[in-house]
């Protein structure tokens, strides 16, 4: 009988409390609270506050970023810069309801000359290993731009 992978179960408890109007605060024990409100696109009145939609897209983009960072660290691949831009697109879904229909991400990385192909392969693996995007049922399109760091003359 082949070995089976045993997965642990983890919980990430969040408490959300109503402040007033369409504003709430999300709280995780031991972490800074996050104020969340309805976005202006849905008649929200405070465009400076995070919306649930912002948090959803940020979860996908930041998950990819930290997955890339962890994998690059394990592989000892040099990173000079890393940025992930994520854009969540809301529209009419196949079931007729309005919701997210895709997430488009752009990854920009700067590394040492000659390591570009290694990082391109790592980003592709990181996309598959990102827990958040693996957990949602919508397409996530990722474009990768890898730049070589200019060697420093001494």
PATI-746008 format. One record per residue (C-alpha): chain; x, y, z. Coordinates in nm, 2 decimals, always signed. Last residue first. Example, Ala and Ser with C-alpha at 12.3 -4.5 7.8 and 13.67 -1.06 7.14 Angstrom:
// residues 2
<c->A | x->+1.37 | y->-0.11 | z->+0.71>
<c->A | x->+1.23 | y->-0.45 | z->+0.78>
This chain:
// residues 154
<c->A | x->+3.36 | y->+4.78 | z->-0.72>
<c->A | x->+3.09 | y->+4.77 | z->-0.99>
<c->A | x->+2.75 | y->+4.65 | z->-0.87>
<c->A | x->+2.59 | y->+4.39 | z->-1.10>
<c->A | x->+2.26 | y->+4.51 | z->-1.24>
<c->A | x->+1.98 | y->+4.30 | z->-1.11>
<c->A | x->+1.82 | y->+4.09 | z->-1.37>
<c->A | x->+1.44 | y->+4.13 | z->-1.43>
<c->A | x->+1.16 | y->+3.88 | z->-1.41>
<c->A | x->+0.81 | y->+3.96 | z->-1.52>
<c->A | x->+0.55 | y->+3.70 | z->-1.44>
<c->A | x->+0.19 | y->+3.71 | z->-1.55>
<c->A | x->-0.06 | y->+3.53 | z->-1.34>
<c->A | x->-0.42 | y->+3.44 | z->-1.42>
<c->A | x->-0.64 | y->+3.31 | z->-1.14>
<c->A | x->-0.96 | y->+3.14 | z->-1.26>
<c->A | x->-1.24 | y->+3.09 | z->-1.01>
<c->A | x->-1.33 | y->+2.83 | z->-0.76>
<c->A | x->-1.13 | y->+2.94 | z->-0.46>
<c->A | x->-0.93 | y->+2.72 | z->-0.22>
<c->A | x->-0.62 | y->+2.68 | z->-0.45>
<c->A | x->-0.60 | y->+3.06 | z->-0.47>
<c->A | x->-0.57 | y->+3.08 | z->-0.09>
<c->A | x->-0.34 | y->+2.79 | z->-0.04>
<c->A | x->-0.07 | y->+2.90 | z->-0.29>
<c->A | x->+0.11 | y->+2.59 | z->-0.39>
<c->A | x->+0.01 | y->+2.58 | z->-0.75>
<c->A | x->+0.10 | y->+2.94 | z->-0.81>
<c->A | x->+0.43 | y->+2.88 | z->-0.61>
<c->A | x->+0.53 | y->+2.61 | z->-0.86>
<c->A | x->+0.49 | y->+2.86 | z->-1.15>
<c->A | x->+0.68 | y->+3.12 | z->-0.95>
<c->A | x->+0.96 | y->+2.87 | z->-0.89>
<c->A | x->+0.99 | y->+2.79 | z->-1.26>
<c->A | x->+1.02 | y->+3.16 | z->-1.35>
<c->A | x->+1.27 | y->+3.20 | z->-1.06>
<c->A | x->+1.50 | y->+2.93 | z->-1.20>
<c->A | x->+1.47 | y->+3.07 | z->-1.55>
<c->A | x->+1.58 | y->+3.42 | z->-1.42>
<c->A | x->+1.88 | y->+3.30 | z->-1.22>
<c->A | x->+2.15 | y->+3.39 | z->-1.48>
<c->A | x->+2.18 | y->+3.76 | z->-1.36>
<c->A | x->+2.08 | y->+3.79 | z->-1.00>
<c->A | x->+1.72 | y->+3.85 | z->-0.92>
<c->A | x->+1.44 | y->+4.11 | z->-0.96>
<c->A | x->+1.09 | y->+4.00 | z->-0.94>
<c->A | x->+0.76 | y->+4.14 | z->-1.07>
<c->A | x->+0.45 | y->+3.92 | z->-1.04>
<c->A | x->+0.13 | y->+4.03 | z->-1.21>
<c->A | x->-0.20 | y->+3.89 | z->-1.09>
<c->A | x->-0.54 | y->+3.87 | z->-1.26>
<c->A | x->-0.82 | y->+3.74 | z->-1.04>
<c->A | x->-1.13 | y->+3.60 | z->-1.21>
<c->A | x->-1.51 | y->+3.60 | z->-1.21>
<c->A | x->-1.57 | y->+3.75 | z->-0.87>
<c->A | x->-1.94 | y->+3.78 | z->-0.80>
<c->A | x->-2.27 | y->+3.87 | z->-0.95>
<c->A | x->-2.51 | y->+3.57 | z->-0.98>
<c->A | x->-2.62 | y->+3.41 | z->-1.31>
<c->A | x->-2.47 | y->+3.07 | z->-1.23>
<c->A | x->-2.20 | y->+3.14 | z->-1.50>
<c->A | x->-2.09 | y->+3.45 | z->-1.31>
<c->A | x->-2.19 | y->+3.80 | z->-1.39>
<c->A | x->-1.91 | y->+4.04 | z->-1.30>
<c->A | x->-1.64 | y->+4.12 | z->-1.05>
<c->A | x->-1.27 | y->+4.13 | z->-1.15>
<c->A | x->-1.01 | y->+4.11 | z->-0.88>
<c->A | x->-0.68 | y->+4.28 | z->-0.96>
<c->A | x->-0.36 | y->+4.16 | z->-0.80>
<c->A | x->-0.02 | y->+4.33 | z->-0.82>
<c->A | x->+0.26 | y->+4.12 | z->-0.67>
<c->A | x->+0.60 | y->+4.28 | z->-0.60>
<c->A | x->+0.93 | y->+4.12 | z->-0.53>
<c->A | x->+1.27 | y->+4.29 | z->-0.52>
<c->A | x->+1.63 | y->+4.17 | z->-0.48>
<c->A | x->+1.56 | y->+3.80 | z->-0.47>
<c->A | x->+1.84 | y->+3.54 | z->-0.46>
<c->A | x->+1.74 | y->+3.18 | z->-0.49>
<c->A | x->+1.84 | y->+2.97 | z->-0.19>
<c->A | x->+1.59 | y->+2.70 | z->-0.28>
<c->A | x->+1.43 | y->+2.72 | z->+0.07>
<c->A | x->+1.44 | y->+3.10 | z->+0.06>
<c->A | x->+1.29 | y->+3.11 | z->-0.29>
<c->A | x->+1.01 | y->+2.88 | z->-0.18>
<c->A | x->+0.93 | y->+3.09 | z->+0.13>
<c->A | x->+0.93 | y->+3.42 | z->-0.07>
<c->A | x->+0.73 | y->+3.28 | z->-0.36>
<c->A | x->+0.47 | y->+3.15 | z->-0.11>
<c->A | x->+0.47 | y->+3.48 | z->+0.07>
<c->A | x->+0.40 | y->+3.66 | z->-0.26>
<c->A | x->+0.13 | y->+3.42 | z->-0.38>
<c->A | x->-0.05 | y->+3.44 | z->-0.05>
<c->A | x->-0.02 | y->+3.82 | z->-0.06>
<c->A | x->-0.19 | y->+3.83 | z->-0.40>
<c->A | x->-0.48 | y->+3.59 | z->-0.31>
<c->A | x->-0.55 | y->+3.74 | z->+0.03>
<c->A | x->-0.52 | y->+4.09 | z->-0.11>
<c->A | x->-0.80 | y->+4.01 | z->-0.36>
<c->A | x->-1.03 | y->+3.89 | z->-0.08>
<c->A | x->-0.93 | y->+4.18 | z->+0.15>
<c->A | x->-1.01 | y->+4.44 | z->-0.12>
<c->A | x->-1.35 | y->+4.27 | z->-0.18>
<c->A | x->-1.43 | y->+4.27 | z->+0.19>
<c->A | x->-1.36 | y->+4.65 | z->+0.18>
<c->A | x->-1.06 | y->+4.83 | z->+0.32>
<c->A | x->-1.13 | y->+5.18 | z->+0.44>
<c->A | x->-1.04 | y->+5.50 | z->+0.26>
<c->A | x->-1.35 | y->+5.49 | z->+0.03>
<c->A | x->-1.58 | y->+5.55 | z->+0.33>
<c->A | x->-1.94 | y->+5.59 | z->+0.22>
<c->A | x->-2.02 | y->+5.25 | z->+0.07>
<c->A | x->-2.28 | y->+5.25 | z->-0.20>
<c->A | x->-2.18 | y->+4.92 | z->-0.36>
<c->A | x->-1.89 | y->+5.06 | z->-0.59>
<c->A | x->-1.80 | y->+5.29 | z->-0.30>
<c->A | x->-1.68 | y->+4.98 | z->-0.10>
<c->A | x->-1.88 | y->+4.85 | z->+0.20>
<c->A | x->-1.66 | y->+4.88 | z->+0.51>
<c->A | x->-1.37 | y->+4.70 | z->+0.68>
<c->A | x->-1.16 | y->+4.82 | z->+0.97>
<c->A | x->-0.87 | y->+4.57 | z->+1.03>
<c->A | x->-0.77 | y->+4.51 | z->+1.39>
<c->A | x->-0.40 | y->+4.46 | z->+1.47>
<c->A | x->-0.31 | y->+4.11 | z->+1.57>
<c->A | x->-0.29 | y->+3.91 | z->+1.90>
<c->A | x->-0.64 | y->+3.76 | z->+1.86>
<c->A | x->-0.77 | y->+3.82 | z->+1.51>
<c->A | x->-1.01 | y->+4.11 | z->+1.47>
<c->A | x->-1.22 | y->+4.23 | z->+1.18>
<c->A | x->-1.39 | y->+4.57 | z->+1.24>
<c->A | x->-1.72 | y->+4.67 | z->+1.07>
<c->A | x->-1.86 | y->+4.96 | z->+0.89>
<c->A | x->-2.19 | y->+4.97 | z->+0.69>
<c->A | x->-2.36 | y->+5.21 | z->+0.93>
<c->A | x->-2.20 | y->+5.16 | z->+1.27>
<c->A | x->-1.93 | y->+4.94 | z->+1.43>
<c->A | x->-2.04 | y->+4.59 | z->+1.35>
<c->A | x->-1.80 | y->+4.32 | z->+1.48>
<c->A | x->-1.61 | y->+4.06 | z->+1.28>
<c->A | x->-1.42 | y->+3.79 | z->+1.47>
<c->A | x->-1.16 | y->+3.59 | z->+1.28>
<c->A | x->-1.06 | y->+3.23 | z->+1.35>
<c->A | x->-0.79 | y->+3.07 | z->+1.13>
<c->A | x->-0.82 | y->+2.70 | z->+1.18>
<c->A | x->-0.57 | y->+2.43 | z->+1.07>
<c->A | x->-0.63 | y->+2.07 | z->+0.97>
<c->A | x->-0.32 | y->+1.86 | z->+0.92>
<c->A | x->-0.29 | y->+1.66 | z->+0.60>
<c->A | x->-0.17 | y->+1.31 | z->+0.59>
<c->A | x->-0.01 | y->+1.21 | z->+0.26>
<c->A | x->-0.06 | y->+0.84 | z->+0.19>
<c->A | x->+0.22 | y->+0.59 | z->+0.16>
<c->A | x->+0.16 | y->+0.33 | z->-0.10>
<c->A | x->+0.00 | y->+0.00 | z->+0.00>
